[in-house]
Amino acid sequence: NLMTLGGMALGAGMLVDNAIVVIESIFRRREQGDTPEEAASKGTAAVSGAIVSSTLTTIVVFLPVLFIRGLAARLVSGISFTVIVSLLASLAVAVFLIPALSSWFLPKDKVKEINPGKGRIESLVSRLLEHPYIVVALSILIVAAAVTGLVSLKSELMAPGDPRQFSLRIAGIPGQRVEATKNMVTVIEDIIRQSAGDDLKAILSEVGRLPDDDHFIREEQTGENTARILVSLTAAGKTAGQVVAAAAPVISGLKNIEASWELETSAIARAIGNTGPPIQVEISGQSVADLRVASGKVLDRLKGLTELWNVRSSFEGGPPELHMVLNRTLTDALGVDMDMLSRVIESALDGKVVTEMTTGDEEMDIVLKIEHGPGISLESIPFTTSRGERLTVGDIAKFVKEDGALEIFRRDQKRVALVTAMIRSGVDYPQARAAAESVISSMEPGPGIAMRLAGEEEEREKTFSELEWAGIIAVILVFMVLAGTFESFLHPLTVLSSVPFALTGVAAVLVPGGRPIGIMEALGLIILTGIAVNDAILMVQTATQLMNSGVERKAALAKAASIRLRPIIMTSATTVLALFPLALGIGEAAQLRAPMALTIIGGLTGSTLASLFVIPCLYLILDKLRFKRARA
């Protein structure tokens, strides 16, 4: 599926990282004059611990994500399986196959050194190590600014798309005949055709009450006064938003028509279950009358918000109803109840089955009906009480005409009404959500009535809550892997600090765009927790090896940066270039691919720079503190 293919693209860049580190280490040993066999053995041994650790850190970040449920689980399952399997295979190839191939294909003679930036990077890092506290302090300030910028973006479930299709639900006046609805739809179809022009691909209209079908579950009630128009546009040309913007003012000017637009619902959103209007206010209670009043108040308040449009209530479009109100005192005295009156009215309108007639093997009901004209009055229907009194319905009851509810939802054993709205162009989801929340908080719902944001907001809160726990567990697992690798608590803290430094790159990519952080960006941040530490692992391990061989601390850190400059740049570049096609945002699935790809690209770039220039300074500071504590 789309997410599996996205995982393959992500894995394609990381797939060669282990091989790059191994082959570069072998090539560096060949530069120092080792034979091909010695270079393959010593070069692989020098970096085997680093590549195993970096591979495990990338894999473990997917483990907590596998245990979450809901939308995030559906999105990440394909990515996690693909990346984990490909990385395990690449690790085996890098450790066992690459050394053998290098002894065959690398030059047999001693090779010249190919690393033009080695001297410059060593000199630069040496100068930075003279002022480690200043470097780390400035880096912390940059990270704080990046975190502040990311927090200011707020969050949303998914970035809205503008697909090449949309739908329009039409509701005429209650009681309207299907023929009139058909004529109304014909007019609206002409308006949409004029607005879309040559970009219209297909248009389908469903008019009136649709027949029941046991093989299909309908999500809305239909009637003779309702219709739904489905519009599909060509791949190139006007978007759904442009066509709706042109047609909506004209259609809203038609009399006796309520139009409800549904767009920003792509095939991707439907596949993951993210459909429906982005703003949904759920009003719950027991009394239908109270729900009608409360939903009407919310409807009026939301219509006054400039951030929203196409505000609709689940009570709109319902058929007219006659409510029979009994005179309780009189009915109790006469011994008449509601069941008796219901049978009387049913018999008067629809007749009463009095017997059956059998003809051969067929049975037919014999229905007795009262003859009446078209202008029958329900109040004039006569009946006889159990005591023998002859009365009419109007003697003990009156009829009140009210609009009925098109749909009555239930949740947690309570009746629920929905007020939905679309977000205007140019307004992001956090702004619209804040406006709707302000309306709900400022209203007095009344006794027995509760209001809250549901739909996308409910899913957003649930998903981000799960991802927060997944991110925390991922950091803990990465720390455990690093602690086992370095057999220390100091070095894992140094390596893990590359994760907050990676946020500077994420902020540099996301903040200028101003889009809220969605679920795909959040998944990218979790994946980045395992990827961002890879370069730092290589740096710290190389510096530790040099110190163990007798090199002074500052010189070892500067030399480690120069030695690992080439593999760090190569591994980061391969991952970034592999994700670059996903970040272009081409195609309908771009709203899934591009945000995560941009997040990883920005974060990986930031962590790479931090691994080369900031991590050595932080390592020096923490190492000094460790020595001071040891002396004390």
N, C-alpha and C positions, 0 to 999 in steps of 0.2 A: 504494500500500500504506500501511500504518500510518505508516511512517517518512516517506514522501513527504507524507502529510497533516500530520504533525508539522512537517516543513520548511515547508509552506505556512503553518501557524499562526505559526511563528517568523518567516518572511519577511513575514507580514502586518503585524507590528509594526514591523519595520525598513524596510518598503517605503515608508512615508510619512516616514521620518526626513529623507531628503535634501530632499524637498519642504517639510517644515516649516522646515528651516534656511534654504532659499532664500526662501520666502515671508515668513519672519520678518525676514530681512535687508532685503527689499524694503519691508516694512511699516515698518521702522525708518527707512529713507530717506524714506518718505512722511511720517513724523512730523517729520522734520527739514526738510520743505518742498519736497523734490524733486518734479518732475512725474512722472506715472505712467511715462513712457518712461525718464526719467533714473533713477528709482528701480529699475525693472526691470533696467536695464543695470548700474548701479553696485552695487546690492544683490547681484545674481548674481555679479558679478566679485569682490566682497569675500569670498565664501564658497566659490567654485567649487573652489579648491585644497583647502580643508578637506574638502569632501564627496567629492571624488575620492579623497583620501588615506584617509578613513574607510571608504569603500566598498571600496577595494583591501585595506585591512588585514583587513576582515571576510572577503573572498573568499580571501585567501592562506592563512588558517588551515585551509581545507578541502583545500588542495593536498597536503600531506603525508599527510593521512588517506586520500586516494584511492589511495595507493600501498601501504597496509597490507593484510594478508590476514586471513582468518578471520572471527571473530564481529564484530569492530569494523567491518570493511569492509561486511558485510551490513547493519549497522545504520545506518551513516552515509552510504552511497551515495545513498539517496533524499533525505536531508536536504540534502546538499551540492549536488546538482544543482538542487533547487528553490530554495534560498537564493541560489546564485550567479546563476542566470538572472533571478530576480526583482529582485535588487539591481542588476544591470547595466541592466535595463529601467528601474528607478526612477531611476538616475543619469541616463540619457538624458532621461527625462521632466522631472526637476528642472532640468536645465541648459537644455534647449531649449523645453519646452512650458510649464512653470510661469511663466517670465517673460512670455510672450505672454498667457497667461490672466490674470495679475495686472494687466496694463495694461487689461484689459477689465472685470474684476469688482471690483477694489479701488476704494474711493471716489475720485472725481476730485478732490475738495477735500482740503485739508490735514486730516489726522486728528489727534485728540488722543492723547497718550501713554497707553498702557495697560500699565503695568508697576509695580504697587504696591510690589513688593519690591525695586526697583532701588536706592533709597537705602539701605535697611537692609543689603542684601548688600554694597554697596560699603563702608559703614562697618565692618561686621564683618570683611571681608577686610583692610581697612586696619589694624585693630587686631591681627589675627593676623600681619600682615607686620612688625609691630614686634618680634615674638618668633619669627622663623622657625625658629631652631634648636630651641626648645622644642616647637613644633608638630610639626616633622618627627620629633624624638626620641620624643615621645608616640605619634605615628602608627606609628613602627617597632616600638615595644613592643606596640601593639595588633595589628599584623600578625604579630609573633612569637607572641603568645598565640593568634591565630587559626590559624596554621600548626601550632602544638603541638596544638591541639584537633582539627584535621583529621587529623593523623597518628595521634592516639590512637584514631580510629575504625576503623583498619585497613581492609581492602578485601575485597570479595567480587565474584563475577562478576555476579550480578543479584540484586535483592531478591526474596525468596521470595514467591510468590503463594499465595492460597488459593482455587483455582478451584472451580467447581461440578461437578467430576467427579473421580473417583479410581478406582483399580483395586486388586484384591487377588489375589495369586497363592497358590494353595492346593497343598500337596503332602502326600499321605497317606503311609502306610508303604510302603516299596519292595515291588513285586510286587502291590500292591492292584489289584483288578479295577475296571473302569470303572463297573460298577453301584454298587459301594460308594462310589466317588468322587462319583457323581451324588447319592446319598442325603446324603452329607456336604455337598455344595454346597447342597442344598435347605435344610438346617438353617441354614447360614450366611446364605443369602438372607433367611430369616425374621428373623434377628437384625438384619441391615442394614435391613430394612423397618421393624422396630420402632424402631430408632435414628433413622432419617430421618423417619418419620411421613409427614405430608402433603407434605413437601418432596421426596420421591422422585419423580423424573421418569421414569426408565427404568433397567432393570437387565438386563444381558446376561451370560450365563455360557457359557464354552467349556470343555467337560469332555472329558478323555481325550486321546488322541493324535490330532491334527488331520491330515487328509490333506495330502499334498504338493501344492503348487500352483506351477507354473512362473511364474505372473504375480504372485506375492506372496513377498516375502522375510521370513521369520520371524526374530525376534531372540532367540528362546529355544527350548529343546528342550521337547517335550511328551511325556507318557506317560500310561498309563491311570490313574496315581495323581495326576495333576496337573490343575489347572483354573485358569482365570482369570475373575474376576468384574469386570465393568465397570459402574460406577454413575454415573448422571448425576442431578444435583439441579436443582431449579427455580431461577430467577434470584433470587428473593426467599426468604429463610428461612435455614435452617441452612447453614453452609459445610461444605466437605469435612472440614476439620480438626475441627469439632464432631461430625460424624457418626462419624468414625474414633475420636475420643476416647471416644465412648460405646460403640461396638461392639467395639473392640480388646480390652478386658479380658475380655469375655464369650467372644470367639472364642479368645483365648489359653488359656482354661480348658478347651477341648475337648481330648480325648485323641487322640493319634496324628495330630495336624494341625500342620503348619508353615505359618504365614500370613506373607506378605510384602506389606506395604502400599506403594503407590506414590501419593503425592499431591504437591502443590506442583509439578505438571507441567501448566501451562496450555497452551492452544493457541498462545500467543505463544512459550513456551519450546520447544515442539515445532517451531514454524516456523523458529526460528533454530538448532535443533540442540542445545538445552540441556536434555537429558532425562536421566533416570536419577537414582539416589540421589546426594545432594550429597557424601557421603563415600565414596570408593572407594580401597581399599588394593590395590595391584597387587603380587603376589608372583610372581617369575619364576625359572625354573630349568629343568633338563632332566628330572629324575626326578619322575614323578607321585606316587610315594610320599613324597618329600621335600616336594613342594608341599602334599600333604594334611596332613602333620604341621605344616608352617609355617602354613598357613591356619587350622588348628584352634587353634593357639596365639594367633594374631592375633584370631580370632573370640572366644575366651574373654576376652582382655584388653579388647577393645572393648565386650563385653557388660557389663563392670564399670564403664564410664564412665557417669556420670549425664547427660552432655551428649547421648548418643546413644540411639537405640532402633531396633527392627526391624533388628538386625544379622544379616546373612546371608552365607553363603559359597557360591561357585559349586560346591563339592563336595556341598552339601546337596541332598537329593531325588533322588539318583542311584539307578538300579536296582541290585539285588544282582547280584554277579558271582561266578563260580567260577573261581579261578585254579589252573591245573594246574602243580604243581611237580615237575619230573623228578628222579629219582635219577641224576645225571650219570655217576657211575662205572659203574652198571649199564647204562645206555642206551648208553654208549660201547662197553662190552664186548660187548653184544648187537647193535650196529649199528642201533639205533633212534634216530630223530631226531624233532624236534617236528613236522615236516611230516607224517611218517607217522602219528603219533598224532592229529593234527588231522583227517586224512582218515578215520581209523578212527572217531573220535567223530562226525564229521559224517555218515558213512554209517550209523552205528548209530542216530542220532537222526532224521535227515531222509531217509535212503535214498540210493541211488546210481543215477544214470542209466546203464542198461546198454545200451540200444538205443533205436531210434525206430520207431514204427509209422505208416505212411502210409495214409490213407484218403481216396481222391480227391485233392483238393488240400490236405488238412490233414495236418499232421505232429504227432504226440503223443509225448512222452517216456515210455519205460517205466522206472519206478523200482522198484528192488529194495529192500525194507525188511525189517528184522528184526522178527519178532513179539515184543513184550514187553508186560508189564503196565504200569499207571500208576506203580508204585513202582520203576522201573528204577534200578539203581545203576551209575554211570559206572565205578566201580572193577571191576565184574564183566564189562565188555565184552571179549569175547575177540578176539584177532587173531593172525596168523602173521607172524613176522619174515622177513626176506630169507634167513635161514639155515635156515628151516623150523621154528624153535621155536614152540610153542604157548603163548602167554602171555595174561594179562589186563592191562588198563590199570593196575589196582591193584598189580600186581607191580613196576612200575617208576615209578609216579607217585602222588602224593597230591593231593587237592583242598582248597583253602582258600577259605572263603566270605568275601568282602569287599564293602563298599559301593562301587559304581561312581561315577564322576564324571558329573554331569548334563551339564556343559559343560567342555571344555578349550579355552581360548583360546591363541592364538599371537601373539607379537609379537617382531620382530627375531630370528626363528628360534629362539625359546625358548618353552617352555610357560609359560602364565600362569594363575594363579588369582586370583580377585577376592573380596575381602571388602567388602561394602557396608553402609552404615548411613544412617538418617535422623536428622535433627537434632530434638531435643525442642523443644516449644513453649517460648518464652521464652529460648532460647539462640540467639545469632547465629552466623553461619558462622565468623568468626575464632576464637571460643572453641572451637567443635567441631573446627576444623582444628588448633588448638594442642594439644588433648587427644589427637587421633589421632596427630599428629607426635611427641608425647611417648612414646606407646606404641611407635611404630616405632623411635625412637632408643634406647629402653631395652632392645630385644630383640636377641638374638644370632641372626641368621637361619640360620646354619650355612653350611658350604661349598657353593658353587654356587648359593646362594639370595640374591636381592636383593629388597628391599621399598621401595616408594615410594608417595606419594599420587598418584593418577591421576584421570581424569574431570574434574570441575569444577575441581579445583585445578590440573591441568595446563593447562586452557584459560584459567584466570584469570592464571596466570603469563605465558603467552604473550601474551594480549591486553594486559595492563597493560605489558608490556615494549615492545610495539609502540606503544602510546599514549604512553609516555614519550618515545620517539624522535619521534613525531609532534608532541608538545607542544614539544619543544626546537626542532625545525625550524620550527614555526609561529612561535615567538618570534623566531627569526633572520629569517624572511621579513618579519614585521611591522616589525622594526627596519630592514631594508633599505628597505622602502617609506617609512618615516618619514625615514630618512636622505636618500633621494632627494627627498622633499617639502620638507624644511627646509634641505637642503644643509648639514647640520651634524651633528656627533655629540652635541652637548650637548642640543639640543632633543629628539631622539628618546629619549634616556635619561630626560628629564623626563616625556615622554608615556608611555613604556613603564612607568614606575613606578606608573601607575594599575592595572596588572595585579596586583601583590602587594597593593595597597590593596583591590582587589576581593575578595581572599580573606577580608577581615573580614566582608563581607556573606555570603559563602558559609558561613563558619563560624557566623554568627548564625542561618542557616537550618538547617544540617545537624547541628551539634553538639548542640543541645537534644534532637533526636530520637534520637540515639544509634545510628542505623543505620550500618553500615559503608558505605564509599564503593564504589559499584558502577561498572560500565562506563558507564552512562548519565550518572552524575555526572562521570566522567572526560571523557567527550565534551563535556559542558557546560562544563567548565573550559577545554578546548581552544578551543571556540567563543567563550568569554568573552575569550580572549586578543585576538581581533580586535574584539570589541564594546566592551570596557571602555575602549579608548583613544580612542573616537570623541569623547567629551566633552572629553577632555584636548587632542585635536588642535584643536578649535574654540577652546578657551581660549588655548592657546599661540600659535596663529596670530593671534588678535585682539590679544593683548598685544604680539606682535612688530610688528604693523602700527601700533599706537599708539606704541610706542617709536620706530619709524622716522619717525613724524610729529612727533617732538619731545617727547612726553610722558615725564615722569620715570618710572623703573622701577617704584617702588612704586605710584605713582598709576596707571600703565598696567595693572599686574596687578589692582589693585582695580577699575578701570573695566572691564577685560575681563570680570571676574566678573559685574559688574552688567549689562553689555551682553548677555552670552551666557547669563544666568540663564534667560530665557524659553525659548529654543530647547533648552537642555540639559534642562530639566524636561519640556518637551513631548515630546522624542524619547525620553527614558528612560521616561516614562509610557506612551507608545504601545506600546513594546516589552514593558513589564511587564504592561500590561493585556491585550495579545494573548496572552501566555503564561499568564495567570492561569487560563483554563479548563483548560489542560493540567495545571496544578499541582494542580487539585482532586482528582485521583486517582480519577476515576469510570470504571468499566468495567474489563474484563479487561486491556486494554492499558495501564492506568494505571502498571504497574510499569516500562514503557518511557518513557512521557511525563512523568510527574510528577517523577522525580528530576532529569532534565535541565532541566525548566522551573524547578524550585525553585532549582537551582544558578545558572542564568542570572539569575533574578530577584534573588536575594540578591547575586550578584556585581555586577550592573549598578547596584543601589542603592548598594552600597559605593563603586564607582568614581565614581558621580555626585557623592556627597558629597566624595570625595577630590579630584575635579577642581575643585570650587568652593572648597575650603578648604585643602587640603594642597598641591596642585600649584603654586599661586602661591608658597607659601613655599619649596618645593623649587627652583622655578625661580630665585627670588631668591638662594638659597644657591649653586647651581651657577653662576649668572651672575657672582656676586662672585668665585668661585674662578677663573672664566675670565679676569676682568679682572686679578686678582692675578698670574696666570700670564703674561698678556700683558705686564704691566709688567716682570715679572722677565726 
